[in-house]
Amino acid sequence: MGIIQAKSNVYESSASLFTKEELEKITKLFYAICGTSNATAVTIEQLEQHVSKYLTSPYILRLHDEMANVLSRKPRQNAQVSYQAFVVNLTHLLKGNLQQRGHIVRRLATENRVTTSSEEMISLIEEFINGYIVAVENSPEYTSWSIGTTHESNKKFAQVLLQDLFHKEHKYTDHAPEHQLSYIPAQHFDEEAIEDWLAKTPLIEHMMNTVFRAIFPVVDRIDQGFAFCTPTIPLCTGALWEQQETLLNIPSLLLLNHNLPVELRSQWKMLFSTSCHGESFSTLMKNVVQKGPTVVIVRDKDNYVFGGFASVSWEIRSDFSGNSRCFLFSLSPNMCTYTPSGLNENYMYMNINKQTLPNGLGFGGQLNHFGVWINSTFDMGHSRAMPLCTTYNSPQLTAKQEFGIDKIEIWGVGPSAEDTANGKDVVGPSILDVDPEAKAILTMIDRGHHSEGLRPEDPVANSPSTKSLPPL
């Protein structure tokens, strides 16, 4: 009798977290999955038919086993998901805390009941990446792009997302050595380690939320966890897809957009591309000077893809500009971002028609020894960062120190410079002001200090190097 009462209490507690309207949706969804309004449980076949668009069979089997036995806590004891178990599981999947999320991640990742391996975690995150793409593929933001992905790109992105789990001693945004980023440790992780990783990785929280809310569409408001910190795919404007291709794919777009200041993540606008505008530095300057923050992406003749984020408008000047929001990045063959070291303020540089100064566009380092440099003649560039670029602690981002330029594209990010000039507010109210629950969650896991700085009046509130935002 005590066990039955305990199960009933768990169900009642879970049901209380949903509104009346949400519970009605849950009931309709339960019967829809079962295929009849007098059903009492969901079979594995019924769940697979409902979920197969987002997850593959091994993960559906593990999800069904977790859902069927969530009340008993004994694997494979029940072969079907009762209505009460269904409600409890939706609480964990849609409104779960870190402990519940960590448990779900481990259960989906492996058949092992205690720990999960590095390779199993990579496979699971690849699964979430694929599911996320399916979940957003009909959104206006996604359809505004003409980009895709590959298995290799997804695996590389999964390793990036797992850096805080795999290499705690070298955090992803703390300039981990290039070789370390591709190294997969032979480790196993328990639920406590996974919980700690989830708390530091808001992007995977966002992707999990998106996938599970697409599978079980009963909750409208994202009201838990770090979802407020994470981006959706931005709206793309200004690109003529019938005339050009981009150097971006879905993983690289998510990576770069996630690292931008929050108020710049909603929209990207194509400003310049050599495939459309030709190899003209004067055209480049015309299209990007005084046009707001930009992302500069370069592909060299060796097929290395890299670049930098310029946090302020480009200007023609004889010294450096920018601020600590700037960062460098590599997209291929390695995927990584490099935030400012604090050693100097040589963030970004642009000049032309000067006999005694470099003419071109650059990021970091010092004159003639930039972290990334594009010559105004458009034929060559360099990445002179041996052993590291002093401004960004970035390594040489290219195979050769001097590289030939194959393609360049520059994206304006966030509201347009015209909107800013017209006085439109590009920074909304702090999440800590509008959602006290989010503030309480941050405080409970001892991350309140970092997000407390995310306020409009703080000019560098979203700088990873300044405020230590939760890393990717």
C-alpha positions, 0 to 999 in steps of 0.5 A, a space after each residue: 500500500 505504501 508503494 502505491 501511495 508513493 507512486 500516487 504522490 509522485 504523479 500528483 506532484 508532477 501533475 501540479 506543475 502543469 496548468 489545466 490547459 496543459 493537462 488537457 493537451 497531455 491527455 489528448 496527446 496520450 490518446 493520440 499516441 495510443 490511437 484510441 480514447 480508451 487506451 490505458 498505456 503506450 506501447 513501444 511501437 506506438 511511441 516509435 511511430 510518434 517519435 521516429 521523426 526526431 530520434 532513431 530506434 536505439 534512443 526511442 527504445 531507451 526513452 520508452 524503457 525510462 518512461 515505462 519504468 519511471 515510477 518503479 525505478 526498475 528497468 524493463 519491469 514494465 513494457 508499457 507507459 501508463 498514463 500516470 507514468 506519461 505525465 511524470 515523464 513529461 514533467 521531467 522532459 519538459 520542466 525537469 531540473 538538472 538532476 532529472 535532466 542528467 538522469 534522462 541524458 544518461 539513460 538515453 546515452 547508454 544501456 549501462 545503468 551506472 555510467 556512460 562513455 565519451 563515445 556514447 555521449 558524442 553519439 547522443 549529442 549528434 542525435 540531439 543535433 539532428 533532432 533539433 534540425 528537424 524540430 526547427 526546419 519549418 521555422 521562418 528563421 531556418 527557412 531563411 537560410 540555405 545551409 545544411 550539415 554533414 555527419 562529420 560537422 555534427 560530430 565535430 560540433 558534438 565534441 565542442 558541446 562536450 568540452 566542459 565534460 571531457 576536458 574540465 582542466 581546459 574549458 572550451 572558451 579558455 583556449 584549449 590546445 587545438 589537439 585537445 579539441 579533437 581528442 576523445 578521452 576514454 572516460 565514463 561519466 556518472 549522473 553528477 558529472 552530466 548534471 554539472 556539464 548541463 549547468 555549464 552548457 546552455 546550448 545543449 539545454 536549448 536543443 534538448 528543450 526544442 526536441 522534447 517540446 516538438 515531440 510532446 507539444 503541450 507546453 508553450 512557455 520555456 520556463 525552466 533552466 538556461 533556455 533564456 541564455 541560448 539562441 534560436 537560429 537567427 533570421 537571415 536577410 540580404 543573401 541571394 541564395 540563387 547566386 551564392 553559397 555560404 561558408 556556414 553550415 548549421 553547426 557553425 552558425 549555432 556555434 557563432 551565434 551562441 557566442 555573440 552578445 545576446 542582443 545580436 543573436 536574432 538576425 544576420 544580414 549578408 553585407 559582403 561576399 566575394 562570390 557576389 561582390 568580387 575581390 574588391 577591398 573598396 567594395 568591402 569597405 563600402 559595405 561594412 564601414 559604419 554598419 554595426 557589429 559583423 562576423 568576418 569569415 575567410 576560407 583560404 586556399 588550403 580549405 581552412 575556414 576561420 575569422 573573427 567577430 567585430 563587436 563595433 562598426 568598422 572604421 578606417 583608422 590608423 590604430 586598433 578599435 573594438 572591445 572585449 566582446 570581439 573574438 576569433 574563431 576556427 570552423 574548419 578543420 577545427 572548431 573553436 572560439 578564442 576570447 580576449 586574453 586581456 593582455 592588450 586591446 588590439 581587437 580589430 583594425 582597418 586601414 587603406 592607402 597608407 604608405 607606412 601602415 598596413 593596408 587591409 583588415 585584421 584582428 588581434 596581435 600587432 601591426 604586421 603580426 595579426 591573429 588574422 589579416 586580410 591584405 587590401 590587395 585581396 590576394 594574401 593574408 596571414 595568421 602570425 600567432 606563434 606561439 599564440 596571438 597576444 590579443 586572443 590567445 589563439 594559435 595560428 588558424 591556418 595551415 601556413 602562416 601566409 595564406 592565399 584567400 579563396 573566399 570571404 564573407 561578412 555578416 552584419 549581426 543584430 539590429 541594423 545600424 539604421 535601427 540603432 541610429 533611429 534610436 530603437 532599443 536593441 537590448 531588452 530588459 534583463 531576464 533577471 528582472 522579468 523572470 525571478 524564477 530564472 534568477 532563483 535557479 541561477 542562485 541555487 547552482 551558484 551561477 547568479 553572479 555571472 548572469 547578474 551582469 546581463 543588464 542593458 546599462 552594462 556596456 560589456 554585460 555579454 562579454 564572455 571574457 568579462 562576465 564569464 557567461 556559461 561557456 558552450 
